Amino acid sequence: MKKILSILSVLLVSACSSSPYTYHVEPTPLKKQETKYSIAEVNVNLTQGYNGDASLEKFATQAEVQELFRKTLESNLNDAGVLARDDETEVNLVIDIDYVRTFNHGGESLNKPEVSHNVTIISGSEKLASFSQGKYTTKYGYLKDLAVNMEITAFSWDEEDEPQDIELISKLIAQDILNVGD
């Protein structure tokens, strides 16, 4: 019994100490909530999900979604005080996002998107760190999420609401970027 408890406690401690970040340079030169970043690339792979009609022109194009992600990521990093200015030493971000636009029955309104992302942090040609998040969807605060779900159920969550999803996803990615480093 003592051996089992010892093994379980070791497993628990090692699971709690694991980091979602992969550091390619040790010790990492990145400082949590201090390092200034510049966005080198934002690459969005937009996919139309089930029931989606790619011919519907009311929804944003891949280029428009990509530009909105870039703007909202820059805004979130700027608000956090970690967006590099031209005169600051830059650590560059390469952000790849797989964004599946999911539709309600009929293809005229949206469900929550399915998203995954990968962020690579580089300085010059040296890869410093990376992290990724597999398939997830938007989850707002309790009351907001309830309101969004009601709009989805009523088939009224549409192209005008999609920027809210992109803003929330960008905020989550920016929060993860803030927490990279020691």
Secondary structure, DSSP 8 states (H G I E B T S, - for coil): -HHHHHHHHHHHHHHHH--S-EESSSS----TTT--EEEEEEEEEEEE-TT--TT-TTS--HHHHHHHHHHHHHHHHHHTT-B--TTS--EEEEEEEEEEE-B-TTSSSB---EEEEEEEEEETTEEEEEEEEEEE-----HHHHHHHHHHHHTT---TTTHHHHHHHHHHHHHHHHHT---
